[in-house]
Amino acid sequence: MTLIAIGAFLPYFPINHLTLSLPAQDLRGTIDRLIPFNPTWELVYVSIYFYLFVLVFYIRDAHLFRRTVLSFVVIQFTCFAVFLAYPVGIERPTNLRPDSHFLEWGLALNYALDQPRNLFPSLHLANAFMASLLLLRVQPRVGAVAIAWAVLIGYSTMAARHHAFADVVAGVAVALLTDRLIVAPAVAGRRDQALLNPPQTALAVIAIYPITVLALYLLWRAGWQPFTWPAAG
């Protein structure tokens, strides 16, 4: 089931490059102009890639895990369809200093890997809130912390100039819909540890995140820059 979820994400990058040749909307508004650009928020933004794997190791109940994978797959393909039908773009900062600032190097690396498309709805927010709402249903205290972190991820997408506020709202809406239709019936009011593994499993996955950041920092210090900056075009 985990491989199915990973496979469902693979079309992201072909769509990301395909839609570069299509006219794109700019959905930035007043709220986006009020949020200052800050590369430090990239640390929160990239945490989603580890955040989702918490569910892989934390969920014990087989039925709930299958429904979670189904929810993830539905979210990906719903967003992919919108990406193709309604391309949205965003203007990114070009004055980053990747040679001398680690966080700006990390942001430039992310910009190089992920072109300014596939924005509306925000997959970051759809996936983060899908995971958080599930935890809120099963373990309310853990879920409350997860929701708070998902909100921070939402802010990070705007502060690091990955998304506009409209993308964020749409991503949360997709998560709420899939949670209601797919995850909620699998939980059906159950709030017991039989659905989950011990919390130490989730903490072990979370611990991988700072280790990965440290490894990237050491690569940056060693002069590794697998991208051209400023980016072409």
C-alpha distance (Angstrom), angle and dihedral (degrees) to the residues before:
residue distance angle dihedral
M1 . . .
T2 3.80 . .
L3 3.81 90.1 .
I4 3.81 89.4 51.6
A5 3.80 89.4 54.8
I6 3.80 92.0 48.5
G7 3.80 90.7 47.4
A8 3.80 90.4 51.6
F9 3.79 90.0 60.6
L10 3.82 96.0 51.2
P11 3.84 96.9 86.3
Y12 3.82 88.1 63.0
F13 3.80 95.9 87.3
P14 3.82 99.0 45.4
I15 3.83 88.6 49.4
N16 3.80 89.6 46.3
H17 3.81 91.2 58.4
L18 3.80 96.9 35.4
T19 3.81 93.6 57.6
L20 3.82 92.2 52.1
S21 3.79 87.3 82.8
L22 3.83 93.0 52.8
P23 3.82 127.5 83.9
A24 3.81 109.3 -95.1
Q25 3.79 133.6 -153.8
D26 3.81 122.7 -130.5
L27 3.81 109.0 -141.0
R28 3.80 98.5 179.7
G29 3.79 114.8 131.4
T30 3.78 142.9 163.7
I31 3.81 95.6 -54.7
D32 3.80 91.5 52.6
R33 3.81 91.4 51.7
L34 3.81 90.2 52.7
I35 3.83 93.9 55.9
P36 3.81 111.7 84.9
F37 3.79 119.3 -134.5
N38 3.81 110.5 -107.5
P39 3.84 123.0 168.5
T40 3.82 90.5 -160.0
W41 3.81 88.5 77.9
E42 3.81 88.6 67.4
L43 3.82 86.0 82.9
V44 3.79 89.4 63.8
Y45 3.79 93.9 39.4
V46 3.81 95.6 58.4
S47 3.81 92.7 46.0
I48 3.82 88.4 84.5
Y49 3.81 90.3 76.6
F50 3.81 89.2 63.0
Y51 3.80 95.6 32.9
L52 3.80 92.7 66.0
F53 3.80 93.1 51.4
V54 3.80 88.8 59.7
L55 3.80 87.4 74.6
V56 3.81 92.0 52.3
F57 3.79 91.7 61.0
Y58 3.81 100.0 27.5
I59 3.82 101.4 54.6
R60 3.80 112.7 82.1
D61 3.80 102.2 171.8
A62 3.82 109.6 90.5
H63 3.80 95.5 -150.0
L64 3.80 92.9 50.1
F65 3.79 90.2 47.6
R66 3.81 91.9 52.8
R67 3.80 90.7 49.4
T68 3.80 90.0 48.8
V69 3.80 91.2 52.6
L70 3.81 89.8 47.2
S71 3.80 89.7 51.0
F72 3.81 90.7 50.3
V73 3.81 92.2 49.3
V74 3.81 92.8 48.0
I75 3.82 90.3 49.9
Q76 3.79 92.6 51.1
F77 3.79 95.9 49.2
T78 3.80 93.9 41.5
C79 3.80 89.5 54.7
F80 3.81 93.0 42.6
A81 3.81 89.9 55.8
V82 3.80 91.3 52.1
F83 3.82 91.8 45.2
L84 3.80 89.3 58.1
A85 3.79 97.1 40.4
Y86 3.81 97.6 42.1
P87 3.83 112.9 22.9
V88 3.79 114.3 -161.7
G89 3.80 125.4 -168.6
I90 3.78 136.8 -170.8
E91 3.79 135.2 -156.2
R92 3.80 111.5 -117.2
P93 3.80 129.6 -158.5
T94 3.80 114.8 -95.0
N95 3.81 98.4 -172.4
L96 3.80 97.2 81.0
R97 3.82 119.6 138.8
P98 3.82 104.5 -146.2
D99 3.81 93.2 163.7
S100 3.80 94.2 62.0
H101 3.82 106.9 22.0
F102 3.80 121.5 58.4
L103 3.80 97.4 -157.0
E104 3.79 91.5 49.0
W105 3.81 88.1 49.5
G106 3.80 89.0 53.2
L107 3.78 91.6 48.4
A108 3.81 92.1 48.3
L109 3.81 89.4 49.6
N110 3.80 90.2 52.8
Y111 3.80 90.9 47.6
A112 3.81 89.8 51.5
L113 3.81 93.2 50.3
D114 3.80 96.8 41.9
Q115 3.80 116.1 43.2
P116 3.84 119.3 -147.1
R117 3.80 94.7 -90.0
N118 3.85 134.4 83.7
L119 3.77 88.5 64.0
F120 3.80 109.4 129.3
P121 3.00 113.8 90.7
S122 3.80 98.8 21.8
L123 3.80 109.2 -121.9
H124 3.80 87.9 -162.9
L125 3.78 90.8 62.3
A126 3.79 96.3 37.4
N127 3.80 91.4 53.9
A128 3.82 95.5 39.8
F129 3.80 93.5 51.1
M130 3.79 93.0 41.9
A131 3.81 89.0 58.0
S132 3.81 93.8 41.1
L133 3.80 95.4 48.6
L134 3.80 90.0 50.6
L135 3.80 91.0 52.9
L136 3.80 90.2 45.6
R137 3.80 89.8 57.0
V138 3.80 94.9 47.6
Q139 3.81 103.1 31.9
P140 3.82 109.9 15.9
R141 3.82 95.8 -168.6
V142 3.79 93.5 49.1
G143 3.78 89.2 41.7
A144 3.81 92.3 53.8
V145 3.81 89.9 55.7
A146 3.81 89.8 45.9
I147 3.82 91.6 51.3
A148 3.81 90.1 50.5
W149 3.81 90.4 51.8
A150 3.80 91.0 47.1
V151 3.81 88.6 54.7
L152 3.81 89.0 52.7
I153 3.80 89.2 50.2
G154 3.79 87.5 53.0
Y155 3.79 91.8 53.7
S156 3.81 91.0 45.2
T157 3.80 91.8 56.9
M158 3.80 88.8 60.1
A159 3.81 99.2 37.4
A160 3.82 91.0 51.8
R161 3.82 90.8 45.1
H162 3.79 97.2 -117.0
H163 3.80 96.0 120.7
A164 3.78 145.4 12.3
F165 3.80 124.2 -123.7
A166 3.82 90.9 -103.9
D167 3.82 89.9 57.8
V168 3.80 89.9 52.2
V169 3.80 94.3 50.1
A170 3.81 91.7 47.9
G171 3.80 91.3 49.2
V172 3.81 91.9 52.6
A173 3.81 89.7 48.4
V174 3.81 91.3 54.3
A175 3.82 89.8 50.2
L176 3.81 92.9 49.5
L177 3.79 91.2 50.7
T178 3.81 96.1 48.9
D179 3.80 91.0 43.8
R180 3.77 90.8 53.9
L181 3.79 96.3 44.8
I182 3.81 102.8 35.1
V183 3.81 114.2 16.7
A184 3.81 102.1 35.6
P185 3.84 95.2 61.5
A186 3.82 90.0 53.0
V187 3.79 92.3 53.9
A188 3.83 96.4 40.1
G189 3.79 94.7 179.6
R190 3.81 95.9 -47.3
R191 3.78 113.4 143.5
D192 3.76 105.2 170.5
Q193 3.77 137.9 118.4
A194 3.81 90.7 -112.7
L195 3.78 86.4 83.6
L196 3.80 94.5 52.9
N197 3.78 140.6 48.1
P198 3.82 119.7 -124.5
P199 3.83 111.8 -65.5
Q200 3.81 90.5 -117.1
T201 3.81 87.7 75.4
A202 3.78 91.4 59.8
L203 3.80 92.1 44.3
A204 3.80 90.1 53.9
V205 3.81 90.3 56.6
I206 3.81 91.5 46.7
A207 3.82 89.8 52.2
I208 3.81 89.6 62.2
Y209 3.80 89.5 67.6
P210 3.84 99.4 68.5
I211 3.81 89.2 41.9
T212 3.80 89.7 55.5
V213 3.82 91.5 47.8
L214 3.80 89.6 51.0
A215 3.81 91.1 50.1
L216 3.81 90.7 51.3
Y217 3.80 90.5 48.2
L218 3.80 90.5 54.2
L219 3.81 90.3 48.9
W220 3.81 89.6 51.0
R221 3.81 91.0 49.7
A222 3.81 88.0 50.8
G223 3.81 89.4 56.6
W224 3.80 99.3 -105.8
Q225 3.82 110.8 159.1
P226 3.81 112.4 160.0
F227 3.80 93.7 -178.4
T228 3.79 140.5 59.0
W229 3.79 118.3 -111.0
P230 2.93 129.3 -130.2
A231 3.77 87.1 37.7
A232 3.77 116.5 -119.2
G233 3.78 116.3 -103.6
